[in-house]
């Protein structure tokens, strides 16, 4: 197996996420990103952009209703959202959306279903709807993840579990 520098892995992940978001949207205009809320949107054209995710730090990301989690949404449409998240959140699940996380920075472990799983930069985490998952035990940090939600998470689509 050939070693790929982190920038190559990040590029591959970005291409993967871009394909997920853009392919179903080819026939529909994409609404402008609106912070954390993937609310029904006014049609808008997706603007070309290049975003240096590695340069964004925890404090650069807006706070969320969850005290230890900061996030910034870059794409919000009727089909998906793409955001950068950093921080922790208690064990929960989403009944209405699948979640895909790509770890950009940091390492540790997180709950995925009933198991604690290790992750490091370059890890792709697939969380089907209904699967409990939780914030991390950080081994090295901060932890930053590119997060895709398919379809976008509704404001009430989070159920915390013990």
Beta strands, then each sheet from edge to edge (+ up, - down):
strand 1: 69-76
strand 2: 80-87
strand 3: 92-93
strand 4: 98-112
strand 5: 115-119
strand 6: 124-127
strand 7: 133-150
strand 8: 159-160
sheet 1: 1+ 2- 7+ 4- 5+
sheet 2: 1+ 2- 7+ 4- 6+
sheet 3: 3+ 8-
end
